[in-house]
Amino acid sequence: NAFSECSALIEIDIPDSVEKIGSAAFANCKQLCDVSIGKNLQEMGSGVFAGCDSLQDISVNLNNTHFTCVDGVLYDAERTKIYQVLAGREKPYYIMPASVDTIGQYAFWGNQHLEHVKLSDKIISIPSYAFSNAAALQTVSMSFNTEDINMKAFEDCESLEQIYIPDSVSYIHETAFDGCDKLNIYSEYYTKGASFARDHGIT
């Protein structure tokens, strides 16, 4: 949280000497619009740029072998993990690359533009707070390999209207859909998705 909530911060140049950035280091810097990452950054915590509403892209040094930013999404170099779908990314849809098998905590947090998401077939777990406060999100499509939906994964996704929960899901945290007042769950009757809906008064 080193620079979180710095309301006037506009530009960050992370030098080659920096090897690690901790979680939420620049979270909710609403005016931040220009970020460059040096060649030696190797580790990054969760939600480093969560809620940075003006940030649409990140410039990653071409010699950095650990991270890449493509179409407003920060990944590891092999595009197997999503670190951040930047809050300033204005496209209403996101089709996750087939290579992605991990979503970082707070990865979609605070994006106010995203309406439709299709997850990769390799996603087994939707982590805590992954989509929290993604206020425009309306639909999510997950694969038949997804097994668990964790704490507050979709918290305050106030526009979320429909989600299909496949038979493969065996665990849904009690708070996974807190604040999703418009939600309809589509699921087979004798599945975790259906029992969760019944237990929580969700259509």
BELHU-V220617 format. One record per residue. N is the residue number from 1. SS is DSSP state (alpha for helix, beta for strand, coil for the rest). PSI is psi in whole degrees, 0 to 359 (none if undefined). OMEGA is omega in degrees with one decimal (* if undefined). Layout:
n:N ss:SS psi:PSI omega:OMEGA
n:N ss:SS psi:PSI omega:OMEGA
This chain:
n:1 ss:coil psi:20 omega:-170.0
n:2 ss:coil psi:315 omega:-177.7
n:3 ss:coil psi:15 omega:-177.9
n:4 ss:coil psi:147 omega:178.5
n:5 ss:coil psi:18 omega:174.8
n:6 ss:coil psi:96 omega:-166.9
n:7 ss:coil psi:340 omega:-178.3
n:8 ss:coil psi:358 omega:-177.4
n:9 ss:coil psi:124 omega:-175.5
n:10 ss:coil psi:321 omega:-171.0
n:11 ss:beta psi:140 omega:175.9
n:12 ss:beta psi:128 omega:173.7
n:13 ss:beta psi:105 omega:-178.3
n:14 ss:beta psi:113 omega:-171.9
n:15 ss:coil psi:168 omega:-178.6
n:16 ss:coil psi:338 omega:-178.0
n:17 ss:coil psi:340 omega:-177.6
n:18 ss:coil psi:127 omega:-178.7
n:19 ss:coil psi:342 omega:-175.9
n:20 ss:beta psi:141 omega:173.8
n:21 ss:beta psi:129 omega:-177.9
n:22 ss:coil psi:167 omega:-176.9
n:23 ss:coil psi:140 omega:175.2
n:24 ss:coil psi:26 omega:-175.4
n:25 ss:coil psi:324 omega:-178.5
n:26 ss:coil psi:23 omega:-175.9
n:27 ss:coil psi:142 omega:175.8
n:28 ss:coil psi:30 omega:168.9
n:29 ss:coil psi:90 omega:-166.4
n:30 ss:coil psi:334 omega:-177.9
n:31 ss:coil psi:354 omega:-176.5
n:32 ss:coil psi:122 omega:-176.7
n:33 ss:coil psi:354 omega:-175.3
n:34 ss:beta psi:110 omega:-179.7
n:35 ss:beta psi:131 omega:172.9
n:36 ss:beta psi:139 omega:-177.4
n:37 ss:beta psi:131 omega:-178.6
n:38 ss:coil psi:177 omega:-170.8
n:39 ss:coil psi:344 omega:-172.8
n:40 ss:coil psi:6 omega:177.2
n:41 ss:coil psi:126 omega:-175.1
n:42 ss:coil psi:332 omega:-176.4
n:43 ss:beta psi:144 omega:178.4
n:44 ss:beta psi:133 omega:178.4
n:45 ss:coil psi:191 omega:-178.1
n:46 ss:coil psi:147 omega:174.6
n:47 ss:coil psi:31 omega:-177.4
n:48 ss:coil psi:320 omega:-178.6
n:49 ss:coil psi:23 omega:-178.7
n:50 ss:coil psi:135 omega:176.3
n:51 ss:coil psi:14 omega:175.9
n:52 ss:coil psi:87 omega:-167.7
n:53 ss:coil psi:334 omega:-176.2
n:54 ss:coil psi:357 omega:-174.8
n:55 ss:coil psi:113 omega:-177.7
n:56 ss:coil psi:340 omega:-176.7
n:57 ss:coil psi:159 omega:175.6
n:58 ss:coil psi:133 omega:177.8
n:59 ss:beta psi:117 omega:180.0
n:60 ss:beta psi:128 omega:179.0
n:61 ss:coil psi:134 omega:-176.9
n:62 ss:coil psi:340 omega:179.2
n:63 ss:coil psi:2 omega:176.3
n:64 ss:coil psi:123 omega:-175.7
n:65 ss:coil psi:11 omega:-175.5
n:66 ss:coil psi:336 omega:-175.1
n:67 ss:beta psi:155 omega:172.6
n:68 ss:beta psi:150 omega:176.4
n:69 ss:beta psi:120 omega:-176.6
n:70 ss:beta psi:124 omega:175.3
n:71 ss:coil psi:42 omega:176.3
n:72 ss:coil psi:17 omega:179.0
n:73 ss:beta psi:128 omega:179.5
n:74 ss:beta psi:120 omega:-179.5
n:75 ss:beta psi:171 omega:161.8
n:76 ss:beta psi:170 omega:-171.9
n:77 ss:coil psi:328 omega:-178.5
n:78 ss:coil psi:359 omega:-177.4
n:79 ss:coil psi:45 omega:173.7
n:80 ss:coil psi:342 omega:179.6
n:81 ss:beta psi:136 omega:173.6
n:82 ss:beta psi:122 omega:174.4
n:83 ss:beta psi:318 omega:-177.6
n:84 ss:beta psi:125 omega:163.0
n:85 ss:beta psi:106 omega:-168.5
n:86 ss:coil psi:137 omega:-175.4
n:87 ss:coil psi:336 omega:178.6
n:88 ss:coil psi:356 omega:177.4
n:89 ss:coil psi:121 omega:-168.2
n:90 ss:coil psi:356 omega:-179.1
n:91 ss:coil psi:140 omega:-176.2
n:92 ss:coil psi:355 omega:-177.4
n:93 ss:beta psi:156 omega:174.3
n:94 ss:beta psi:115 omega:174.5
n:95 ss:beta psi:112 omega:-174.1
n:96 ss:coil psi:132 omega:177.4
n:97 ss:coil psi:146 omega:-177.4
n:98 ss:coil psi:340 omega:-178.3
n:99 ss:coil psi:341 omega:-173.5
n:100 ss:coil psi:126 omega:176.0
n:101 ss:coil psi:357 omega:-176.8
n:102 ss:beta psi:133 omega:172.8
n:103 ss:beta psi:127 omega:177.9
n:104 ss:coil psi:154 omega:173.5
n:105 ss:coil psi:141 omega:179.5
n:106 ss:coil psi:17 omega:-174.0
n:107 ss:coil psi:323 omega:-179.0
n:108 ss:coil psi:7 omega:-171.0
n:109 ss:coil psi:126 omega:171.2
n:110 ss:coil psi:1 omega:177.2
n:111 ss:coil psi:121 omega:-175.0
n:112 ss:coil psi:4 omega:-176.5
n:113 ss:coil psi:331 omega:-171.2
n:114 ss:coil psi:126 omega:-178.6
n:115 ss:coil psi:326 omega:-174.3
n:116 ss:beta psi:132 omega:-178.6
n:117 ss:beta psi:134 omega:171.8
n:118 ss:beta psi:120 omega:-177.4
n:119 ss:coil psi:155 omega:175.1
n:120 ss:coil psi:152 omega:176.4
n:121 ss:coil psi:347 omega:-178.0
n:122 ss:coil psi:356 omega:-178.4
n:123 ss:coil psi:115 omega:178.2
n:124 ss:coil psi:322 omega:-173.6
n:125 ss:beta psi:135 omega:170.5
n:126 ss:beta psi:111 omega:-169.8
n:127 ss:coil psi:170 omega:178.0
n:128 ss:coil psi:136 omega:174.6
n:129 ss:coil psi:14 omega:-175.4
n:130 ss:coil psi:314 omega:-177.0
n:131 ss:coil psi:12 omega:-176.2
n:132 ss:coil psi:138 omega:174.0
n:133 ss:coil psi:22 omega:171.6
n:134 ss:coil psi:82 omega:-163.9
n:135 ss:coil psi:336 omega:-177.5
n:136 ss:coil psi:352 omega:-174.7
n:137 ss:coil psi:126 omega:-177.2
n:138 ss:coil psi:320 omega:-177.4
n:139 ss:beta psi:147 omega:174.9
n:140 ss:beta psi:131 omega:177.5
n:141 ss:beta psi:117 omega:179.7
n:142 ss:coil psi:161 omega:-173.7
n:143 ss:coil psi:173 omega:178.7
n:144 ss:coil psi:9 omega:175.3
n:145 ss:coil psi:350 omega:-179.3
n:146 ss:coil psi:134 omega:-175.7
n:147 ss:coil psi:330 omega:-177.1
n:148 ss:beta psi:148 omega:177.7
n:149 ss:beta psi:115 omega:-167.2
n:150 ss:coil psi:183 omega:-171.1
n:151 ss:coil psi:125 omega:175.1
n:152 ss:coil psi:31 omega:-178.2
n:153 ss:coil psi:324 omega:-179.6
n:154 ss:coil psi:29 omega:-177.4
n:155 ss:coil psi:132 omega:175.6
n:156 ss:coil psi:29 omega:168.1
n:157 ss:coil psi:79 omega:-166.8
n:158 ss:coil psi:344 omega:178.3
n:159 ss:coil psi:358 omega:-176.4
n:160 ss:coil psi:116 omega:-174.5
n:161 ss:coil psi:326 omega:-178.0
n:162 ss:beta psi:140 omega:176.4
n:163 ss:beta psi:132 omega:176.0
n:164 ss:beta psi:119 omega:179.6
n:165 ss:coil psi:111 omega:-174.6
n:166 ss:coil psi:168 omega:-178.5
n:167 ss:coil psi:334 omega:-176.1
n:168 ss:coil psi:339 omega:-178.0
n:169 ss:coil psi:121 omega:-178.4
n:170 ss:coil psi:351 omega:-178.2
n:171 ss:beta psi:128 omega:173.6
n:172 ss:beta psi:121 omega:179.8
n:173 ss:coil psi:147 omega:-177.7
n:174 ss:coil psi:329 omega:-175.4
n:175 ss:coil psi:8 omega:-171.9
n:176 ss:coil psi:325 omega:-175.8
n:177 ss:coil psi:29 omega:177.4
n:178 ss:coil psi:131 omega:177.8
n:179 ss:coil psi:7 omega:178.6
n:180 ss:coil psi:75 omega:-169.9
n:181 ss:coil psi:343 omega:-178.8
n:182 ss:coil psi:3 omega:-167.9
n:183 ss:coil psi:135 omega:165.2
n:184 ss:beta psi:132 omega:179.0
n:185 ss:beta psi:130 omega:175.8
n:186 ss:beta psi:122 omega:-175.8
n:187 ss:coil psi:155 omega:174.1
n:188 ss:coil psi:150 omega:-168.7
n:189 ss:coil psi:315 omega:-175.0
n:190 ss:coil psi:50 omega:-179.7
n:191 ss:coil psi:169 omega:179.2
n:192 ss:alpha psi:321 omega:179.6
n:193 ss:alpha psi:316 omega:-179.2
n:194 ss:alpha psi:317 omega:-179.9
n:195 ss:alpha psi:324 omega:175.9
n:196 ss:alpha psi:316 omega:179.4
n:197 ss:alpha psi:314 omega:-179.5
n:198 ss:alpha psi:316 omega:-177.1
n:199 ss:alpha psi:336 omega:-175.6
n:200 ss:coil psi:12 omega:175.9
n:201 ss:coil psi:31 omega:179.8
n:202 ss:coil psi:137 omega:179.7
n:203 ss:coil psi:none omega:*
